Amino acid sequence: MKIYKFSKKHGKKVEKYQSNLATYVKMIQTNEAATIGYMYIDGEGTVGYHEAPIPQLFIVVEGEG
C-alpha cells in the first residue's frame, strides 16, 4: 500500500503558459502516455491556455472550475 499526501507543499509551481498561483503535484507516471496528479489553483489563480500533450480529465473538488 502506498499512502499519498495531498499537500501543496509537495508540488511544483506552474509558471508555463502564463499560469498564475497554480501548483501541480505528480502522483504517478505510467509507462503509457498518462500521468495522475492533482493541482491547487488559488482563488485568483489561472492555468494559461495550452494544448495538452495527452487527454486530460479535471475534477473540481472544491470551489469552481
Backbone torsions as a table, in degrees:
resi	resn	phi	psi	omega
1	MET	NA	139.2	175.2
2	LYS	-117.7	133.2	-179.8
3	ILE	-103.1	128.1	179.3
4	TYR	-104.6	139.5	175.7
5	LYS	-103.9	119.4	-178.6
6	PHE	-89.2	75.8	-176.5
7	SER	-127.1	137.6	179.2
8	LYS	-61.2	-30.0	-175.8
9	LYS	-66.7	-15.6	178.4
10	HIS	-88.1	-0.7	-174.2
11	GLY	-101.4	-177.9	177.5
12	LYS	-117.9	138.1	178.2
13	LYS	-64.0	133.6	178.8
14	VAL	-92.6	119.2	-178.5
15	GLU	-123.2	-9.7	179.4
16	LYS	-70.3	157.6	173.7
17	TYR	60.1	30.7	-179.7
18	GLN	61.3	33.3	176.7
19	SER	-74.4	156.0	-176.6
20	ASN	-146.8	133.6	176.3
21	LEU	57.1	41.7	179.0
22	ALA	-126.0	141.3	179.8
23	THR	-130.5	132.2	179.9
24	TYR	-115.5	136.6	176.6
25	VAL	-123.2	115.6	177.5
26	LYS	-82.2	128.5	179.0
27	MET	-97.7	-46.8	-174.9
28	ILE	-140.0	137.9	171.5
29	GLN	-116.6	121.7	-178.8
30	THR	-94.9	170.1	175.5
31	ASN	-72.4	-27.1	175.5
32	GLU	-81.3	176.7	179.2
33	ALA	-79.3	74.9	179.9
34	ALA	-156.0	146.8	170.4
35	THR	-136.9	156.4	174.4
36	ILE	-123.9	128.4	-178.9
37	GLY	-159.8	-176.8	177.1
38	TYR	-140.8	163.6	-173.2
39	MET	-138.6	140.7	171.5
40	TYR	-107.8	127.7	175.6
41	ILE	-123.8	112.5	-177.7
42	ASP	-64.0	166.1	-173.9
43	GLY	-42.0	-48.2	179.7
44	GLU	-102.9	13.7	-176.5
45	GLY	-76.7	160.8	178.2
46	THR	-143.9	154.6	167.6
47	VAL	-113.9	117.8	-175.8
48	GLY	-64.0	150.5	-179.7
49	TYR	-61.7	134.5	175.5
50	HIS	-162.5	157.9	176.2
51	GLU	-85.4	120.7	-178.5
52	ALA	-74.1	142.4	-179.1
53	PRO	-71.8	-21.7	177.8
54	ILE	-139.1	160.2	178.1
55	PRO	-57.6	147.6	-178.9
56	GLN	-128.1	150.0	172.9
57	LEU	-126.6	123.4	176.8
58	PHE	-107.0	130.1	175.8
59	ILE	-121.8	116.3	179.8
60	VAL	-86.1	121.5	-178.5
61	VAL	-103.8	-11.4	176.9
62	GLU	-159.1	137.3	179.9
63	GLY	87.5	-146.5	-178.5
64	GLU	-129.1	155.0	178.8
65	GLY	-139.0	NA	NA
